[in-house]
Amino acid sequence: MADNDKLLEIEHLKKYFPIKGVRGPGVQAVEDVSLYIKRGETLGLVGESGCGKTTLGRTILRLHEPTSGKIVYDGVTIFEKDGKKKTAVKMLPYRRKMQIIFQDPSASLDPRMTVGEIIGEALDIHKLCPDKAARKDRIRELLEMVGLNTEHANRYPHEFSGGQQQRVGIARALAVNPEFIVCDEPISALDVSIQSQVVNMLEDMQEELGLTYLFIAHDLSVVRHISNRIGVMYLGTMVELSTSYELNKNPLHPYTKTLISAVPVPDPEKSKTRQRIVLEGDIPSPINPPSGCRFHTRCPYATARCKEEVPEFRELAPNHWAACHIL
């Protein structure tokens, strides 16, 4: 694949959160993650709560400053740190290109601002509208794009339902004409009936505007529907990455198999014959993660090597990557 097909690429990205008064690196939220996202595709990201999905998305956007690693956007290295040597560009020009849709719409919208002010704030910061009339027209256009009425611009966030609030959040992300959007569990706080509407809207916008998504979610059935490729995270590390079809039909990593076995099947007959894989034990703490493979404390196939040696994230089949010693 040509490099110009890659819109975003990260290499050995790490993000630690130091803890005051505690020795060591602190919370090891993201540990040595490498991946790329092609132009126009949707990369899904799944895993248990606390595995580092949201932190990875925010670190890519440099809302969290990376501890180490490399981030390349559209051929430009926007961050690189190896040891004490650090290279980082100013992010304001890239804020127009890279946006985020937050998980909790009610918490991400300023309750003291009207919807028009929330959406128009980005237009003002980046000076995208020459006058007030153009600004007003752009806000109306964005509201219509996400399925809201133009008179909603004068209302406050608390006057909307959760689904409408999330549409406002999507309109805010689209205001600056971005190329890449991190969708941080954009449907997890919504009713099931509204979830499908939001997912369909995101797909339509991707096709119409040529957007690229990093779609973070818990619901594997939704991720399978919207994603071209899917990455699986466990305790801050990437354990498997492949196309959506291949990952669901032929999962390789024991943790991925466990996640897929937990997805409900609508057919009662198939559900009866389906074997559910249940993991034993609790998720280790990211403050003091296990040595070797981080999954070995819960893996039924773990060996002595798994406890001592970190598995390499390698390509085991065409476009199918996994980190496991037994594969």
KOLDRENBA-855825 format. One record per residue: residue in three letters; x, y, z of N, C-alpha, C in turn. Coordinates in steps of 0.2 Angstrom, whole numbers, padded with zeros to 4 digits, always signed. Each point is the difference from the previous one (the first is absolute). Layout:
ALAXYZXYZXYZ ...
This chain:
MET+0004-0006+0000-0004+0006+0000+0004+0006+0000 ALA-0001+0005-0004+0004+0006-0001-0001+0004+0007 ASP+0005+0004+0001+0000+0004+0006-0006+0005+0000 ASN-0001+0003-0006-0005+0005-0001-0007-0002+0001 ASP-0001-0007+0001-0007-0003+0001-0001+0001+0008 LYS+0005+0001+0004+0000+0000+0007-0002+0007+0002 LEU-0005+0001+0003-0002+0007+0003+0004+0001+0006 LEU+0000-0005+0004+0002+0000+0007+0004-0006+0002 GLU+0006+0001+0003+0004-0006+0002+0003+0002+0007 ILE+0000-0005+0004+0003+0000+0007+0005-0006+0000 GLU+0006+0002+0004+0005-0005+0001+0002+0000+0007 HIS-0001-0006+0003+0003-0001+0007-0003+0005+0005 LEU-0006+0002-0001-0003+0006+0004-0001-0003+0007 LYS+0002+0005+0005-0001-0002+0007-0003+0006+0004 LYS-0004-0001+0005-0003+0006+0004-0001-0003+0007 TYR+0005+0003+0004-0001-0001+0007-0002+0006+0004 PHE-0004-0001+0005-0002+0005+0005+0003-0001+0007 PRO+0005+0005+0001+0004-0001+0006-0005+0001+0006 ILE+0002-0003+0006-0004+0000+0006+0004+0004+0005 LYS-0002+0005+0003+0003+0004+0005+0002-0004+0006 GLY+0006-0001+0002+0002-0003+0006+0001-0008-0001 VAL+0000-0002-0007+0000-0007-0001+0006-0001-0005 ARG+0005-0004+0002+0006-0001-0005-0003-0004-0006 GLY+0004+0000-0005-0001-0003-0006-0004+0004-0005 PRO-0002-0003-0006-0003+0004-0006-0007+0002+0002 GLY-0003-0003+0005-0007+0002+0001-0005-0004-0003 VAL-0006+0002-0003-0005-0003-0003+0003-0001-0008 GLN+0001-0006-0002+0002-0002-0006-0006-0001-0005 ALA-0003+0005-0002-0006+0000-0003+0000-0003-0008 VAL+0006+0003-0003+0001-0003-0007+0007-0002+0000 GLU+0001-0006-0003+0007-0003+0001+0002-0003-0007 ASP+0004+0004-0004+0004-0003-0006-0006-0002-0005 VAL-0004+0005-0002-0005-0001-0005+0002+0002-0007 SER+0000-0004-0005+0002+0002-0007-0006-0002-0005 LEU-0002+0005-0004-0005-0001-0005-0001+0005-0005 TYR-0003-0001-0005-0002+0006-0005-0007+0000-0002 ILE-0002+0005-0002-0007+0001-0003+0000+0003-0007 LYS-0003-0004-0004+0000+0003-0007-0005+0005-0002 ARG+0001+0004-0005-0005+0005-0001-0007-0003-0002 GLY-0005+0003+0003-0007-0002-0002-0002-0006+0004 GLU+0004-0003+0004-0002-0006+0003-0003+0001+0007 THR-0003-0005+0003-0001+0000+0007+0003-0006+0004 LEU+0004+0002+0005+0004-0005+0004-0004+0000+0006 GLY-0003-0006+0002-0003-0001+0006+0005-0002+0006 LEU-0002+0002+0006+0005-0001+0005-0005-0003+0006 VAL+0002-0006+0002-0005-0003+0005+0005-0003+0006 GLY-0004-0001+0006+0004-0003+0006-0004+0002+0006 GLU+0002-0003+0005-0004+0001+0007+0001+0007+0002 SER-0004+0002+0004+0000+0007+0003+0007+0000+0004 GLY+0003+0006-0001+0007+0001+0003+0006-0003-0003 CYS-0001-0002-0007+0005-0003-0003+0004+0005-0004 GLY-0002+0006+0000+0004+0005-0003-0002+0003-0007 LYS-0006-0002-0002-0003+0002-0007-0001+0008+0000 THR-0003+0002+0005-0001+0008+0000+0006+0003+0000 THR+0005-0002+0005+0006+0003+0001+0004+0000-0007 LEU+0000-0005-0003+0004-0001-0007-0003+0005-0005 GLY-0007+0001+0000-0003+0005-0005+0002+0007+0002 ARG+0000+0001+0006+0002+0007+0002+0007+0002+0000 THR+0004-0006+0001+0008+0001-0001+0001+0001-0007 ILE-0003-0003-0005+0001+0001-0007-0001+0007-0002 LEU-0005+0003+0003-0002+0007-0001+0004+0005+0004 ARG+0004-0003+0004+0004+0004+0005-0004+0004+0004 LEU-0006-0002+0002-0003+0003+0006+0003-0002+0006 HIS+0003-0006+0000+0005-0003+0005+0007+0000-0004 GLU+0005+0003+0003+0006+0000-0003+0003-0007+0001 PRO+0003-0003-0005+0002-0007+0000+0007+0000+0004 THR+0001-0005+0004+0006-0001+0004+0006-0002-0005 SER-0002-0004-0005+0006-0001-0005-0004-0003-0006 GLY+0004-0001-0006-0003-0003-0006+0000+0005-0005 LYS-0003-0001-0006+0000+0004-0006-0008+0000-0002 ILE-0002+0006-0002-0006+0001-0004+0001+0004-0006 VAL-0002-0003-0006+0001+0003-0006-0007+0001-0003 TYR-0002+0006-0002-0006+0002-0003+0001+0003-0007 ASP-0003-0004-0005+0001+0002-0007+0007+0002-0002 GLY+0004-0005+0002+0007+0001-0002+0005+0004+0004 VAL-0004+0004+0005+0004+0005+0004+0000-0003+0007 THR+0006+0000+0003+0001-0003+0007-0002+0006+0005 ILE-0005-0001+0003-0003+0005+0005+0002-0001+0007 PHE+0003-0006+0001+0003-0002+0007+0005-0005-0001 GLU+0006+0000+0003+0005-0005+0001+0004+0001+0006 LYS+0000-0005+0004+0004+0000+0006+0004-0007+0001 ASP+0006+0000+0000+0004-0006+0002+0005+0002+0005 GLY-0001-0002+0006+0005+0002+0005-0001+0007+0002 LYS+0005+0004+0000-0001+0007+0002-0001+0004-0006 LYS+0001-0002-0006-0001+0003-0006-0007+0001-0002 LYS-0003+0006-0001-0007+0001-0002-0001+0005-0005 THR-0004-0002-0005-0002+0004-0005-0008+0001+0000 ALA-0003+0006+0000-0007+0001+0000-0001+0006-0004 VAL-0006+0000-0004-0002+0006-0004-0006+0003+0004 LYS-0001+0006-0001-0006+0004+0002-0006-0003-0003 MET-0005-0001+0005-0006-0004-0002-0006+0004-0003 LEU+0001+0006+0001-0006+0004-0002-0002-0001-0008 PRO+0005+0000-0004-0002-0001-0007-0003-0008-0001 TYR+0002-0004+0004-0003-0007-0001-0006-0001+0004 ARG-0002+0005+0004-0007-0001+0004-0005+0000-0006 ARG+0001+0004-0005-0005+0000-0006-0001-0006-0003 LYS+0006-0004+0000+0000-0007-0004-0002-0005+0004 MET+0001+0000+0007-0001-0006+0005-0005+0003+0005 GLN-0006-0004+0000-0005+0002+0005-0002-0006+0004 ILE-0004+0001+0005-0003-0005+0005-0007+0000+0001 ILE-0004-0005+0001-0006+0000+0002+0000-0004+0007 PHE-0002+0004+0005+0001-0003+0007-0006-0005+0002 GLN+0002-0004+0005-0005-0006+0002-0006+0003+0003 ASP+0001+0005+0005-0006+0002+0003-0002+0007-0002 PRO-0005+0001-0004-0002+0006-0003-0001+0006+0005 SER-0004-0002+0005-0002+0005+0005+0006+0003+0004 ALA+0005-0004+0001+0006+0002+0003+0005+0004-0004 SER-0001-0001-0007+0005+0003-0005-0003+0007-0002 LEU-0006+0001+0001-0003+0007-0002+0000+0005+0006 ASP+0002+0006-0002+0000+0005+0006-0007+0002+0001 PRO-0003-0001+0006-0007+0001+0002-0002+0008-0001 ARG+0005+0004+0001-0001+0007+0000+0000+0003-0007 MET+0001-0004-0005+0001+0003-0007-0006-0003-0004 THR-0003+0004-0005-0005-0003-0004+0003-0005-0005 VAL-0004-0004-0004+0003-0004-0005+0003+0004-0005 GLY-0002+0005-0002+0003+0005-0005+0007+0002+0002 GLU+0000+0002+0006+0007+0002+0003+0005-0006+0000 ILE-0003-0006+0002+0005-0006+0000+0003-0002-0006 ILE-0005+0000-0005+0003-0002-0007+0004+0006-0003 GLY-0002+0006+0001+0003+0006-0003+0007+0002+0003 GLU+0001-0003+0006+0007+0001+0004+0006-0002-0005 ALA-0001-0006-0003+0006-0002-0004+0000+0004-0006 LEU-0005+0002-0003+0000+0005-0006+0004+0006+0002 ASP-0001+0003+0006+0003+0006+0002+0008-0001+0001 ILE+0001-0006+0004+0007-0001+0001+0004-0001-0006 HIS-0002-0003-0005+0004-0001-0006-0002+0005-0006 LYS-0004+0005+0002-0002+0005-0004-0002-0002-0007 LEU-0005-0004+0000-0003-0004-0006-0005+0004-0003 CYS-0003+0005+0003-0006+0004-0003+0002+0007+0000 PRO-0001+0003-0006+0002+0007+0000-0004+0005+0003 ASP-0006-0001+0001-0005+0004+0004-0005-0004+0004 LYS-0005+0004+0003-0005-0003+0004-0005-0004-0004 ALA-0001+0003-0006-0005-0004-0004+0002-0006-0002 ALA+0006-0001-0002+0003-0006-0003+0001-0005+0006 ARG+0001+0003+0006+0001-0005+0006-0007-0003+0002 LYS-0005+0004-0001-0007-0002+0002-0002-0005-0005 ASP+0001+0001-0007-0002-0005-0005+0004-0006+0001 ARG+0006+0000+0002+0004-0006+0001-0003-0004+0006 ILE-0002+0003+0005-0003-0003+0006-0006-0004-0002 ARG-0004+0004-0004-0007-0003-0002+0002-0006-0004 GLU+0005+0000-0005+0001-0005-0004+0003-0006+0004 LEU+0004+0001+0005+0002-0006+0004-0006-0003+0004 LEU-0004+0004+0003-0006-0003+0003-0004-0004-0004 GLU-0002+0002-0006-0004-0004-0005+0004-0006-0002 MET+0007+0000+0000+0004-0005-0002-0001-0006+0005 VAL-0001+0002+0006+0000-0006+0005-0008-0001+0002 GLY-0004+0003-0003-0007-0002+0001-0004+0004+0005 LEU+0003+0006+0001-0003+0005+0005-0003+0006-0004 ASN-0005+0003+0004-0003+0006-0003+0004+0007+0001 THR-0001+0004-0005+0004+0006+0001-0001+0004+0006 GLU-0006+0000+0003-0002+0004+0006+0003-0003+0006 HIS+0003-0006-0001+0003-0003+0006+0007+0004+0002 ALA+0002+0004-0004+0006+0004+0001+0000+0004+0006 ASN-0007+0002+0002-0001+0005+0005-0001-0004+0007 ARG+0000-0006+0000-0002-0004+0006+0007-0002+0003 TYR-0001-0002+0007+0006-0003+0004+0000-0007+0000 PRO+0006-0003+0001+0000-0008+0000-0005-0003+0004 HIS-0002+0002+0006-0004-0003+0005-0007-0001-0003 GLU-0002+0004-0005-0006+0000-0003-0001-0006-0006 PHE+0005-0004-0001+0000-0005-0005+0001-0007+0004 SER-0002-0005-0004+0000-0007+0002+0008-0002-0001 GLY+0001-0006+0003+0007-0002-0001+0002-0001-0007 GLY-0004-0003-0005+0001+0000-0007+0001+0006-0003 GLN-0004+0005+0002+0001+0007-0003+0006+0003+0002 GLN+0002-0001+0006+0006+0003+0003+0006-0003-0004 GLN+0000-0007-0001+0006-0003-0004+0000+0003-0007 ARG-0006+0002-0003+0000+0003-0007+0003+0007+0000 VAL-0001+0003+0006+0004+0007+0000+0007-0001+0001 GLY+0002-0005+0004+0008-0002+0000+0002-0002-0007 ILE-0003-0004-0004+0002-0001-0007+0000+0006-0004 ALA-0005+0004+0001+0001+0007-0004+0006+0004+0002 ARG+0001+0000+0006+0006+0004+0002+0007-0003-0003 ALA+0000-0007+0000+0006-0003-0003+0001+0001-0007 LEU-0006+0001-0004+0000+0001-0007+0001+0007-0002 ALA-0001+0005+0005+0000+0007-0002+0007+0002-0003 VAL+0005-0003+0001+0007+0002-0003+0002-0004-0006 ASN-0005-0004-0003+0001-0004-0006+0006-0004+0002 PRO+0000-0005+0005+0006-0004+0001+0000-0006-0005 GLU+0006-0003+0000+0001-0006-0004+0000-0006+0004 PHE+0002+0000+0007+0000-0005+0004-0004+0001+0007 ILE-0004-0005+0002-0004+0001+0006+0001-0006+0004 VAL+0002+0001+0007+0000-0005+0005-0007+0000+0003 CYS-0004-0006-0002-0007-0001+0003+0001-0004+0007 ASP+0000+0004+0005+0001-0003+0007-0006-0003+0003 GLU-0002-0006-0002-0006-0003+0002-0006+0005+0000 PRO-0001+0002-0007-0005+0005-0001-0008-0002+0001 ILE-0001-0007+0001-0007-0002+0001-0001-0004+0006 SER+0005+0000+0004-0001-0004+0007-0005+0002+0004 ALA-0001+0007+0000-0004+0003+0005-0007+0001-0003 LEU-0001-0003-0006-0007+0001-0003-0004-0006+0000 ASP-0007+0001-0001-0004-0005-0001+0001-0004-0006 VAL-0002-0006+0000+0002-0005-0006-0003+0003-0006 SER-0006+0002+0000-0004+0003-0006+0004+0006-0003 ILE+0003+0004+0005+0004+0006-0002+0007-0002-0003 GLN+0003-0005+0003+0006-0003-0002+0001-0001-0008 SER-0005-0003-0002+0000-0002-0007+0000+0006-0005 GLN-0004+0005+0003-0001+0007-0004+0007+0003+0000 VAL+0003+0000+0005+0007+0004+0001+0005-0004-0005 VAL+0000-0006+0001+0005-0004-0004-0001+0001-0007 ASN-0006-0001-0003-0002+0001-0007+0002+0007-0002 MET-0001+0005+0004+0002+0007-0001+0007+0001-0001 LEU+0004-0003+0004+0007+0000+0000+0003-0003-0007 GLU-0003-0006-0002+0001-0003-0006-0001+0004-0006 ASP-0006+0003+0000-0002+0005-0005+0005+0006-0001 MET+0002+0002+0006+0004+0006+0000+0007-0002-0003 GLN+0002-0006+0002+0007-0003-0002+0000+0000-0008 GLU-0005-0003-0003-0001+0000-0007+0000+0006-0003 GLU-0004+0005+0003-0001+0007-0003+0006+0004+0000 LEU+0003+0000+0006+0006+0005+0001+0007-0003+0000 GLY+0000-0007-0001+0007-0003-0001+0003-0001+0007 LEU-0003-0001+0005+0003+0000+0007+0003-0006+0002 THR+0005+0000+0004+0003-0006+0003-0001+0000+0007 TYR-0002-0006+0003-0002-0001+0007+0004-0005+0004 LEU+0001+0002+0006+0002-0005+0005-0006-0001+0005 PHE-0003-0006-0001-0006-0001+0003+0001-0004+0006 ILE-0001+0003+0006+0001-0004+0007-0007-0002+0003 ALA+0000-0006+0001-0007-0002+0003+0001-0007+0004 HIS-0005-0002+0004+0000-0006+0003-0004-0005-0004 ASP-0005+0002-0003-0005-0004-0004+0003-0003-0006 LEU+0002-0006+0000+0004-0003-0006-0005-0001-0006 SER-0006-0001+0001-0005+0000-0006+0000+0007-0003 VAL+0000+0005+0003+0000+0007-0003+0007+0001-0004 VAL+0006-0002+0004+0006+0001-0003+0001-0004-0006 ARG-0003-0006+0000+0001-0004-0006-0004+0003-0006 HIS-0005+0003+0002-0005+0003-0006+0004+0006-0003 ILE+0003+0004+0004+0002+0007-0002+0008+0000-0003 SER+0004-0005+0003+0007+0000-0001+0002-0004-0006 ASN+0006+0003-0003+0003-0004-0005+0005-0005+0003 ARG+0004+0003+0005+0004-0005+0004-0001+0001+0007 ILE+0002-0004+0005-0001+0000+0007+0006-0002+0004 GLY+0001+0004+0005+0006-0001+0004-0003-0002+0007 VAL+0003-0004+0003-0002-0003+0007+0006+0002+0005 MET-0002+0004+0005+0004+0002+0006-0001-0004+0006 TYR+0005-0001+0004+0000-0003+0006+0005+0003+0005 LEU-0002+0003+0005+0005+0003+0005+0005+0005-0003 GLY-0002+0004-0005+0004+0005-0003+0004-0003-0006 THR+0000-0006-0002+0004-0003-0005-0005-0002-0006 MET+0002+0000-0006-0004-0002-0006+0002-0008+0000 VAL-0005-0004+0000+0001-0007+0000-0002-0003-0007 GLU-0004+0003-0004-0002-0002-0006-0003+0005-0005 LEU+0001+0000-0006-0002+0005-0005-0001-0004-0007 SER-0006+0001-0003-0001-0003-0006-0006+0003-0003 THR-0002-0002-0006-0006+0002-0003-0006-0002+0004 SER-0006+0004-0001-0006-0002+0004-0002-0007-0001 TYR+0000-0002-0006-0003-0007-0002+0005-0005+0003 GLU+0006+0001-0001+0005-0005+0002+0000-0001+0007 LEU+0000+0006+0004+0001-0001+0007-0006-0003+0003 ASN-0006+0001-0003-0006-0004+0003-0001-0007-0002 LYS+0003-0002-0006-0001-0006-0002+0006-0005+0002 ASN+0006+0003+0001+0006-0003+0002+0004+0003+0005 PRO-0003+0001+0006+0004+0004+0005+0006-0005+0002 LEU+0006+0003+0001+0006-0004+0002+0002+0001+0007 HIS-0001+0006+0003+0003+0001+0007-0006-0003+0005 PRO+0002-0003+0005-0005-0003+0005-0004+0005+0003 TYR+0002+0006+0001-0004+0006+0003-0005+0002-0006 THR+0001+0000-0006-0004+0002-0005-0006-0005+0000 LYS+0002-0007+0000-0005-0005+0000-0005+0001+0006 THR+0003+0002+0006-0005+0001+0005-0005+0005-0001 LEU+0003+0006-0003-0005+0005-0001-0005-0001-0005 ILE+0002-0004-0005-0005-0002-0005-0005-0005+0002 SER+0002-0004+0005-0005-0005+0003-0005+0003+0004 ALA+0001+0006+0002-0004+0004+0005-0006+0004-0004 VAL+0001+0001-0007-0005+0003-0004-0006-0004+0000 PRO-0006+0003+0002-0006-0003-0001-0002-0002-0007 VAL-0003-0006-0001-0002-0002-0006-0008+0000+0000 PRO-0003+0003-0005-0007+0001+0000-0004-0007-0002 ASP+0003-0005-0002-0003-0006-0002+0000-0005+0006 PRO-0006-0001+0003+0000-0004+0007+0004-0007-0001 GLU-0001-0003-0006+0002-0007-0002+0008+0000+0000 LYS+0003+0005-0003+0007+0001+0000+0003+0002+0006 SER-0004+0004+0004+0002+0002+0007+0001-0006+0005 LYS-0004-0005-0001+0000-0006+0004+0006-0004-0001 THR+0002-0001-0006+0006-0004-0002+0007+0004+0000 ARG-0001+0006+0002+0006+0005+0000+0004-0001+0007 GLN+0007+0000-0001+0004-0001+0006+0002+0007+0003 ARG-0001+0002+0005+0002+0006+0003+0006-0001+0004 ILE+0005+0004-0002+0007-0001+0004+0000+0006+0006 VAL+0001-0003+0006+0000+0004+0006+0007+0001+0002 LEU+0002+0006+0001+0007+0001+0003+0000-0001+0007 GLU+0005-0002+0003+0000+0000+0008+0005+0005+0002 GLY-0001+0002+0006+0004+0006+0003-0002+0007-0002 ASP+0003+0004+0003-0001+0007-0001+0005+0003-0005 ILE-0002+0006-0003+0005+0004-0004+0006+0003+0004 PRO+0006-0002-0001+0005+0003+0004+0000+0008+0000 SER+0004+0003+0004+0000+0007+0001+0005+0003-0005 PRO-0002+0005-0004+0005+0003-0005+0006+0004+0004 ILE-0001+0000+0007+0006+0003+0004+0005-0005+0000 ASN-0002-0006+0001+0005-0005+0001-0002-0006-0004 PRO+0001+0000-0007-0002-0005-0005+0004-0006+0001 PRO-0002-0006-0002+0004-0006+0000+0006+0000-0004 SER+0005-0003+0001+0006-0001-0004-0002-0004-0006 GLY+0004+0000-0005-0001-0004-0006-0007+0002-0004 CYS-0004-0004-0002-0006+0001-0003-0005+0002+0005 ARG-0003+0006-0001-0005+0003+0005-0006-0004+0001 PHE-0001-0005-0005-0006-0004+0001+0001-0007+0003 HIS+0006-0001+0002+0002-0007+0002-0004-0002+0007 THR-0001+0005+0004-0004-0001+0006-0007-0003+0000 ARG-0003+0001-0006-0007-0002-0002+0000-0005-0005 CYS+0005-0001-0004+0000-0004-0006+0001-0008+0002 PRO-0005-0004-0003+0000-0007+0002+0006-0004-0004 TYR+0003+0003-0004+0006-0003-0004+0006+0003+0002 ALA+0001+0004+0005+0006+0003+0002+0006-0005+0002 THR+0006+0001-0003+0006-0004+0002+0005+0004+0004 ALA+0005-0003+0002+0005+0003+0004+0003+0006-0005 ARG+0001-0001-0006+0002+0005-0004-0004+0007+0000 CYS-0007-0001+0000-0005+0005+0000+0002+0005+0006 LYS+0002-0003+0006+0001+0003+0006+0006+0004+0000 GLU+0005-0001-0004+0006+0003+0000+0002+0004-0006 GLU-0003-0001-0006+0002+0003-0006-0006+0004-0003 VAL+0001+0006-0002-0006+0004-0003-0001-0003-0008 PRO-0006-0002-0002+0000-0002-0006+0000+0005-0006 GLU+0003-0001-0005+0001+0005-0006-0007+0000-0003 PHE-0002+0006-0002-0006+0002-0004+0002-0001-0007 ARG-0002-0006-0003+0003-0002-0007-0006-0002-0005 GLU+0002+0000-0006-0005-0002-0005+0000-0007-0001 LEU-0005-0004+0002-0001-0007+0000-0003-0002-0006 ALA-0004+0004-0004-0003-0001-0006-0001+0006-0004 PRO-0001+0000-0006-0001+0007-0004-0004+0005+0004 ASN+0002+0005+0002-0004+0006+0003-0003-0003+0007 HIS+0003-0005+0003-0003-0002+0006+0006-0001+0005 TRP+0000+0005+0005+0005+0001+0005-0002-0003+0007 ALA+0004-0003+0004-0001-0002+0007+0006+0000+0004 ALA-0001+0000+0006+0006+0000+0005-0001-0006+0005 CYS+0002-0006-0002-0001-0006+0004+0006-0005-0001 HIS+0002-0003+0005+0006-0005-0001-0003-0006-0003 ILE-0006-0002+0002-0002-0007-0002-0003+0000-0008 LEU+0000+0006-0003-0002+0000-0007+0006-0001-0005 
